[in-house]
Amino acid sequence: MKITFVNLAWHFGLGNYRFLAKRFIPQIPLALCYLAAVLRKDGHQVSVIDAAIEDLSLGEVVSRVKKSGPRIVGIGSTTFIHKSAEELARALKREVPGTIIISGGYHVSAEKENVLKGCPDFDAAIYGEGEAALRETVRRIEEGRSLFGVRGSIFRESGRVCRNDPALAAEPLDELPFPARELLDHTKYFRYKQNKKSLVTGFIISRGCPFGCIFCGGHHVHGHRVRCRSAKNIADELQDCVERFGIREFMSYDDNFTLNRALAMELCDEILSRKLEISMMASTRVDCVDYELLSKLRQAGLREIGFGIESGNEDILKRLNKDITLPQVREALRMAKSAGLTTYATAMIGNPFETKETVSDTLRFLASLRDLDVTMLSIATPLPGTRLQEMAEKGEGGVRFASGDKGAFNRYGGSCIEVNDLTAEDLVRLQRKGLLRFYLNPRRAFAQYKLLGWKDSFGLIRPFFKTFFS
């Protein structure tokens, strides 16, 4: 059976910040590539359209789908792009009648049957981990059978929307085939480093997160129980990318790359023993690193490490259930720089119980971190299925939706929330102020120059001005 997956453009919801995002975040649709690999193993003809990397309009995506002539179209969807997913489904039903359209991704996992109830153009949806659920769904469709009983699937039957029990988590992860990167034009995924284009791809080492941050809903997809791949299996995938595609730059899509310290150390040993000349970037928590681990990772090819700081105010950190302290942040950054790593961090403003004073604390704290090279300062967003969404709906902590349209999610250059004495406009203004304060520091500008080289540093000027001053 012919099946086409579509990865929609995600950067349009970032306002002017899309100019920088497009340049620095060349993410491959890793989840879709995992699904494609599983279905290809069953003998299906699978293709992937990455509208994000190719800058395809909705009309261009529809034309590409028409040309490939699939029986099933799978549309990956996050909350930020779900409206686009609905628009595509509507256009496909109109232009390619008879196509079965299946939705999946974080938004479906959080909203479940509401996705089908809200959009009659979706025929079915997959929630939770999708490999086994989609595999069985496709088999049933091919055989002309009902989807009743397919764990992890949501479907229509007799005019009703029905939801089956959740899918079982994939285990062991080593049994999953490597993502079908061969379905992508890997030459389009690159980063600029030292005046050179470096081919890049993404990978994961685990699924699941044991923490309970109020702004995160990742557990709707992978659960709280952590399952890890073996170091050998991970290294086999990295080596495969080097040998088959010439890719030597890797971005970990794990939230907590060093959560399992023993696995991280064993992976380093695998990479070093194979003499893999690669470069990696990864994210983790400030309480999940030590100097020995960071030094070993640096030897194995880690060049950039990110941390979730979230706030520069201790009380707000507690309200977020982040369970870290500001001294831990400083110490983690110090150790990372001592190990020779480039550092980046995420932070948010507009959190529950936030005030102008606590936002100022965060902006001052970020500016004061001498060991921090890059920061991404977003506006808190109450995603479906999170504790933060519950609080916004009740006005708890002073956080509330800024408009009646709860689908107008936007973390950069726009805000869907207000909190206490901070309006949506205040949050947007303070976000811009904080980022400019951070990046207009001469020392950080020089750090970016050393990282990128003169060519890309010069190329950064135009998108920087379009982002902040257009």
NORPEDA-V513177 format. One record per residue. PSI is psi as a letter, one per 30 degrees, with the letter a starting at -180 (NA if undefined). Layout:
psi: (PSI/PSI)
This chain:
psi: (k/k/k/k/k/k/j/l/k/f/f/f/g/g/b/f/f/f/e/e/e/e/e/f/i/i/k/l/i/e/e/e/e/e/e/e/e/e/e/e/f/g/g/l/j/k/l/k/j/j/f/e/f/f/h/k/l/e/e/e/e/e/e/e/e/e/e/f/h/l/e/k/k/k/j/k/k/l/e/f/g/e/e/e/e/e/e/e/e/e/e/e/e/e/f/i/k/f/k/k/k/k/l/l/a/e/e/e/e/e/f/b/f/f/e/e/e/f/j/f/f/k/e/l/l/k/l/a/k/f/e/e/e/e/e/e/e/e/e/e/e/e/f/h/l/l/g/k/f/j/k/g/l/k/l/k/k/h/g/l/k/k/k/l/l/l/l/k/k/k/k/l/f/f/f/k/l/k/k/i/f/f/f/l/j/f/f/f/j/l/l/k/k/h/g/k/k/j/k/l/l/l/l/l/f/l/k/k/k/f/l/h/k/f/f/k/g/f/f/f/e/f/l/f/k/k/k/k/l/l/e/e/e/e/e/e/e/e/e/e/e/e/e/e/f/g/k/g/k/k/j/k/g/k/e/i/e/g/e/j/e/e/e/e/e/e/e/e/e/e/e/e/f/f/h/j/i/l/k/l/k/l/l/a/l/f/g/g/l/l/e/e/e/e/e/e/e/e/e/f/f/k/f/k/k/l/k/j/e/e/l/g/k/e/e/e/e/e/e/f/h/e/h/l/l/e/e/e/e/e/e/e/e/e/e/e/e/f/f/g/k/k/k/l/l/k/l/l/l/g/l/k/g/k/l/e/e/e/e/e/e/e/e/e/e/e/f/f/j/f/g/k/e/k/k/j/j/l/k/k/k/i/k/k/g/l/e/e/e/e/e/e/f/f/g/k/g/f/k/l/k/f/l/f/j/f/f/h/k/j/f/k/g/l/k/g/l/l/k/c/g/j/l/e/e/e/e/e/e/e/e/e/e/e/e/e/e/e/f/g/k/e/e/e/e/e/e/e/e/e/e/e/l/e/e/f/e/e/f/f/e/e/e/e/e/e/e/f/g/NA)
